[in-house]
Amino acid sequence: MRHHLLVMVMSLLLLSCGQESDRQSSTGTPIIEGAWIRVAPPGAHMLAGYMDIVNPQSAAIDIVAASCSGFGSTEIHRTEMENDVARMRRQDLVRVPAGETVSFAPGGLHLMLHGPAAELETGVMVSCTLDLADGRQLSTLAELRAAGSRSTGDGGTR
């Protein structure tokens, strides 16, 4: 009888540990939502990209670099006001706290895409990747669109 009780208690403990582990692992992989790039006037050499980075995990993630296909380089910037003048400052690291979302949006954090390889038109999808400090990468397709327009693509994580 004591043996059966011990086995039952141990089984319940193991089961509850497994459930906790499942809960932690089911918090999921960080994802990118609503990615888009603002279309620039013809001949422009810089465009800006926006998105939300959702971190459902129980630990913070750090974004350390970005790249987008069809551009010479991609940097992470933050727009800051200094003496009533907007200035863009390069960011070497963007932390997304556990269970939170960080938005890359006009007037704040954004991707600065330098040197497009070709003229890009509204509706074109661009592959972008964010590099995390732990070596993982998050990839998405970002739609080129005019500011204020609605997305025609999903702009979600791929």
N, C-alpha and C positions, 0 to 999 in steps of 0.2 A: 504494500500500500504506500509506504513512504517512498519507495522507488518510483511508483507511478506519479505521485505528487511532485517529486523532484523533476522527473522528466517533463511533466506538464508545465511547471514553473520555468524550467530552462527553455522549453519550446516557446512559451509566451515571451520571454526575454529576447530570444533570438528573432522571433517574429516582429517584435516592436523595434529592435535594432534595424532589421531589414526595411521596415516601413519608414523609419527616419532616413535611412540611406536612400530609399526610393524618393522620398520627398526632396532631399537635397539634390539628387541627380535630376529629378523631374523639374527642377527650377529652370532647366533649359539652358541653351546656348544663347549668348548675347546676339541680338539681331539688329538689323538696320531697317527702318521703315520710312516710307515716303520720300525716298531720295530723288532729288531733282537738281538740275543745273540751269541757272538763269542764262537765257540766250543773250548774247552781246551783239552790238552793232557790227556790221561787216568790217573786217580788218582789225577787230579788237584782239589783243594779245593775251588778255586775262579774262577768265570767267569765274564765277563763284558757284559753289555747290552746297546744297543744304540737305539735311536728313535728321532723323531722330535715331539715337542709339539706345536701345532698350537692354538693360542688364537685369535679367530675372534671377541671377545667381546670388549666392549668399556672401560673395566676396566682391570687392571693387575690381574693375578692369581698367587698365591704362592703355590708351591709344597713343602710339609713339610715332606713327608715320601713315601716310596715305599715298595712293597712286590711282590714276584714272587713265584708261587707254586712250590713245589719240592726243595726249598732251605731253609736252616736253618735261614738265615737272608738276607736282602737286604738293602743296604745303597746307598745314592747318594754321588758320589765323583767327584772331579775335579782334573785333572792332571795339575800340575804346575811345571815349570822348576825352580830349585833352584841350583845355582852353577853348571850348566850343568848336573844336575841330575833330572830326572823326579820323582816327589813326588805326591802321591795321598792324597788329603785332603777331609775329610768328609764335606758335605754341609748340614746344617740343614734347609736351605730354598733356593729354586731356584725360582726367579721371572720371569714370562713370561709376558712382557709388552703387553698392549692392542694392538690388531691388528698385533702382531708379532709372530714369530716362534723361539723357542729355540731348538737347536740341541744338543742331547747327541751323541757324536761321538768320535772315537778313538783320543786320545791326548787332550781331553777336558772333558766336563761333561760326566758322564756315571753312570750306575747302577753297583754296585759291589755286586755280588751274592755270598754269602758264603755258604759252606757246602751243595753241591747237595746231595739229598737223594739217587740218583742212577747215574750210568754212563749214560750220555746223548749223543745221536748221532745226526749227521746232519739231519735236516728235522723235528725234534721233535718240537712241538709247546708248549710254556710255557705261562701260564696265568700270567700277571703282572698287578698290580694296583698302581696308583699314588694317594696319599692322598693330597687334597688341604686344605689350611688353613681354608676355609669357610665350611668344612665338606663334600664337594662333593668328589667323587672318579672318576678317569678316568681309564678304564680297556682296556686291549688289549691282543692280542696273539702275542708273540715274537717267531720267528723261530730261531732255533739253526742252525748256518751255519759258514763256514770257512770265515775268513776275505777275502774281495775282491770278494766273490762269489755272484751271483744274487739270490734274494729271489724266492722261489717257492710258498710261501704263500702270503697272503695279508698283514699281519703284521699291520693291521689297528685296529682302535678302535672297541670294541665290546660293 
